[in-house]
Amino acid sequence: MRGQQQVYDYLTQQGIVFDYYEHPAVFTIEESSHYYRGEGTTMCKNLFFRNHKGSKHYLVVMEAQHSMNIHQIELRLHQGKLSFASPERMMKYLGVTPGSVSLFNLVNDVNHEVVLFVDSQLRKVERVSFHPNDNTASLVISVGDMMKFIETIGNEYQFLDLYEGGVENAVG
């Protein structure tokens, strides 16, 4: 299987069941949509940011069909001015290269330095899709298993209402 073995090891260890799909390398949501599989599955967009000083890093996970500019994200996260993290920071904190940012990157953040923000709407879907830290494959898991992953991985996290205006009750 394509992807980082530590993703598969962690999912297995947590009892998280997944469907596996291979496809050509994809770098954008538009490219991914050509290979999208899994009826009833929500494809996710994953964005990696850093704060203005470069001292804090954030992974934002949302439904792929939503577009949001960085200023809107800054307003929702309440973390000050943000910018996209460089490929070097991506490798250092998430262990991946551009195009492979995913919720599952948190298995590489052993010091739990990345704060996770997840669109609260994702808790209302049946299944979600993420890369296994390699953009040539996708894994589909239930939203319950996504919650299990988030709760057990050890990173600070919050669910945000990214489209209606505000932060839900912070969890984690």
Backbone torsions as a table, in degrees:
resi	resn	phi	psi	omega
1	MET	NA	145.0	178.6
2	ARG	-80.8	151.6	179.5
3	GLY	114.2	177.1	-178.2
4	GLN	-82.3	131.7	-177.8
5	GLN	-58.3	-34.1	-179.0
6	GLN	-62.8	-26.8	175.3
7	VAL	-66.0	-50.6	-178.7
8	TYR	-63.3	-39.1	178.6
9	ASP	-62.6	-45.2	-178.7
10	TYR	-65.9	-45.3	-179.7
11	LEU	-60.3	-44.1	178.9
12	THR	-62.8	-45.0	179.8
13	GLN	-58.8	-35.5	-178.3
14	GLN	-89.3	-2.4	-179.0
15	GLY	73.3	27.2	-179.3
16	ILE	-90.1	120.0	-178.4
17	VAL	-90.0	140.7	-178.9
18	PHE	-141.5	154.8	168.1
19	ASP	-99.0	142.5	-174.3
20	TYR	-117.4	133.1	178.0
21	TYR	-134.5	132.1	173.2
22	GLU	-97.8	150.9	177.8
23	HIS	-160.9	168.4	174.8
24	PRO	-62.3	161.4	177.6
25	ALA	-57.4	133.7	178.1
26	VAL	-126.9	141.5	-176.9
27	PHE	-119.6	-10.7	-179.9
28	THR	-134.7	164.8	176.2
29	ILE	-63.4	-39.3	179.4
30	GLU	-59.7	-46.0	177.3
31	GLU	-62.9	-42.5	-179.1
32	SER	-60.9	-36.1	-175.9
33	SER	-62.5	-23.8	178.5
34	HIS	-70.1	-23.1	-176.5
35	TYR	-115.5	8.9	-175.5
36	TYR	-64.6	131.7	178.2
37	ARG	-134.4	163.8	174.9
38	GLY	104.4	84.2	178.7
39	GLU	-55.6	136.4	-178.9
40	GLY	78.1	12.5	-178.2
41	THR	-106.4	138.4	177.1
42	THR	-98.8	122.2	176.6
43	MET	-78.4	137.2	-176.3
44	CYS	-109.3	146.2	172.8
45	LYS	-101.4	135.1	-177.5
46	ASN	-125.5	121.8	-176.1
47	LEU	-121.0	136.6	-178.5
48	PHE	-115.7	120.2	-176.6
49	PHE	-121.1	164.1	170.3
50	ARG	-130.7	156.3	176.5
51	ASN	-77.7	175.5	-175.3
52	HIS	-58.1	-38.4	-178.7
53	LYS	-81.8	-13.9	-177.2
54	GLY	78.7	14.9	-176.7
55	SER	-95.6	-12.7	179.4
56	LYS	-133.6	147.4	-177.5
57	HIS	-130.5	145.3	-172.4
58	TYR	-135.4	135.0	172.1
59	LEU	-108.5	123.3	-179.2
60	VAL	-112.7	126.5	-178.6
61	VAL	-119.1	127.5	-179.0
62	MET	-146.6	170.0	175.6
63	GLU	-64.1	138.1	-173.4
64	ALA	-63.9	-32.0	-175.0
65	GLN	-73.7	-14.4	179.0
66	HIS	-83.9	135.7	173.2
67	SER	-110.1	146.0	-178.5
68	MET	-152.4	131.0	178.8
69	ASN	-83.0	163.7	-173.7
70	ILE	-61.9	-33.3	178.7
71	HIS	-64.7	-41.0	177.2
72	GLN	-62.6	-40.4	179.4
73	ILE	-65.4	-41.6	176.9
74	GLU	-56.9	-43.6	179.9
75	LEU	-64.3	-38.6	-178.2
76	ARG	-74.5	-37.7	-175.7
77	LEU	-82.0	-23.3	-179.2
78	HIS	56.9	41.3	-179.0
79	GLN	-115.6	12.8	-178.2
80	GLY	83.8	-163.7	-178.2
81	LYS	-68.7	132.4	-179.2
82	LEU	-119.5	156.7	169.8
83	SER	-143.7	158.9	177.3
84	PHE	-65.4	138.6	179.7
85	ALA	-73.1	148.1	-179.7
86	SER	-71.6	162.2	174.6
87	PRO	-56.9	-33.9	178.7
88	GLU	-65.8	-43.2	177.3
89	ARG	-66.9	-37.9	177.2
90	MET	-57.6	-45.5	180.0
91	MET	-67.6	-43.2	-177.4
92	LYS	-64.3	-45.6	-173.3
93	TYR	-94.7	-30.2	-175.8
94	LEU	-114.4	-14.7	178.6
95	GLY	73.2	25.6	-178.9
96	VAL	-138.3	169.2	176.1
97	THR	-104.0	166.0	178.9
98	PRO	-53.6	141.2	-178.3
99	GLY	98.0	-14.5	-177.4
100	SER	-116.4	14.9	178.3
101	VAL	-65.7	134.1	-172.9
102	SER	-160.9	157.4	172.7
103	LEU	-52.7	-37.7	-176.5
104	PHE	-68.6	-11.0	175.7
105	ASN	-60.0	-23.1	-177.0
106	LEU	-63.9	-15.5	174.3
107	VAL	-64.7	-22.5	179.9
108	ASN	-89.3	-10.9	-178.8
109	ASP	-91.3	70.5	-173.7
110	VAL	-65.4	-22.7	178.2
111	ASN	-93.4	1.9	177.3
112	HIS	55.0	47.9	-178.3
113	GLU	-88.1	-20.0	-177.3
114	VAL	-91.8	130.4	175.8
115	VAL	-91.9	132.6	-177.7
116	LEU	-100.2	131.0	172.5
117	PHE	-120.9	125.6	-176.9
118	VAL	-122.0	133.5	175.9
119	ASP	-61.6	125.6	-176.7
120	SER	-61.1	-23.9	178.9
121	GLN	-62.3	-24.9	-179.4
122	LEU	-66.7	-21.4	178.2
123	ARG	-73.1	-10.3	-176.7
124	LYS	-100.0	-1.7	-179.0
125	VAL	-96.6	169.7	-179.6
126	GLU	-83.8	-50.8	-173.9
127	ARG	-138.2	152.4	-179.5
128	VAL	-131.4	158.0	-176.4
129	SER	-125.3	134.2	177.9
130	PHE	-141.2	153.7	172.5
131	HIS	-72.5	146.8	174.4
132	PRO	-85.5	48.0	-178.9
133	ASN	67.7	26.2	176.9
134	ASP	-155.8	127.5	-173.4
135	ASN	-82.9	20.2	175.2
136	THR	-108.9	13.0	176.9
137	ALA	-154.7	159.8	175.9
138	SER	-136.3	144.7	175.6
139	LEU	-116.1	137.3	177.5
140	VAL	-112.5	127.7	179.0
141	ILE	-130.4	161.2	175.6
142	SER	-71.5	157.9	177.6
143	VAL	-65.4	-30.7	175.4
144	GLY	-62.6	-40.1	177.1
145	ASP	-71.9	-31.1	173.5
146	MET	-61.8	-42.9	179.1
147	MET	-63.4	-41.1	178.3
148	LYS	-61.5	-43.7	178.3
149	PHE	-59.0	-50.1	-177.9
150	ILE	-60.4	-43.2	-176.6
151	GLU	-72.6	-26.6	-176.1
152	THR	-99.4	-16.6	-172.9
153	ILE	-71.0	-27.3	173.3
154	GLY	101.9	-4.7	178.4
155	ASN	-83.8	149.3	172.0
156	GLU	-62.7	140.9	179.3
157	TYR	-148.7	158.8	174.1
158	GLN	-143.3	146.3	169.4
159	PHE	-96.5	132.6	-178.6
160	LEU	-121.4	145.7	170.4
161	ASP	-89.0	92.0	-173.5
162	LEU	-72.8	-13.4	-173.9
163	TYR	-119.3	-9.2	-177.2
164	GLU	-115.5	-7.0	172.7
165	GLY	106.6	66.1	169.5
166	GLY	147.2	175.3	180.0
167	VAL	-96.6	130.8	172.4
168	GLU	-75.0	-180.0	174.9
169	ASN	-54.5	126.5	179.0
170	ALA	-70.4	138.2	179.0
171	VAL	-128.5	138.3	175.0
172	GLY	94.4	NA	NA
